Amino acid sequence: MSSVTTLGIKLDGETRARLKSVSAKLDRTSHWFMKKAILQLIEKVEAGARIEDIIGKEFLEKDSLRHSIALRRHVNSGS
């Protein structure tokens, strides 16, 4: 049996309210909704999806790679 770990996610008030609303529409908990969304994204990436396929190139450009692991590695290395 594999272990289970609880992870936290920070959401602003508006997003949290939207999550609660859509979860209720599906007669599911917010936990169920988030877990399902995460599993679907994992499957897409495992099947070969790139970041552009997930969020769209126009959104990626606006994000300026703010959450990019490669960017954080570059900044932390002092390069």
N, C-alpha and C positions, 0 to 999 in steps of 0.2 A: 504494500500500500504506500502510495506517495504522500509526502507531507503537504499540508496546505498552509499557506502564509497569507496573512491579511496585508493588503497594500492600501495606501491612502492616495486620494486624488484631490487636488485643489480645484474647486469650481467656484466661479463668481455666483452671486445670488441669482442673476437672470438665468444662467445656464442650469443651475440647480433646480430652479422652478420649472424650466422647460423639461428637464429630465423627469421630474416628478409627474408632470402633466402627461408626457408621452408614455411613461410606464403605466400610469393609471388607465390610459386609453387601451392598452394591450392587456390589462388586468394582470400585470406583472410588477415585481418590485424594481426599484431603481438598481439594486444590486444585480438582478437578473439581466436588466437592460445593458448595464455597463459590461458585464461579463460576456454577454453575447456579442456586443460590438467589438470588444477586444479580441475575442476568438476569431471573428470574421476577418479582422484586419491581419491577424497573424497568418491565417490561411491564405490571404491574398499575397502577402509578402513571400511566404514559403512557395507560392506558385509562380513567383517571379515578378510581382508588381514592384515598381519603383516608387519613390516618393512622389514623383510627378503624376503617377497613375492614381495615387490615393488622394492627394489634396489639390492637384491641378497646378500647372506650371505658373499661372498668374498669381496664385496664392503663395507659392514657394518664393517667387521673386519679392513679394511684399514682405515676407517673413524675414528676409535677409539671412536665412540659415541660423536664426537666433537659437534654435534648439538642436542644431546639428552637432552630433558627436565629433565629427571631423573638425568643426570649427573650435569646439571646446578643447580638443587635443592640441590644436595649433596654438591657441591662446595660452594654454597651460604650459606649453613647451617653451614659450617665449620667442617663438619664431616670428 
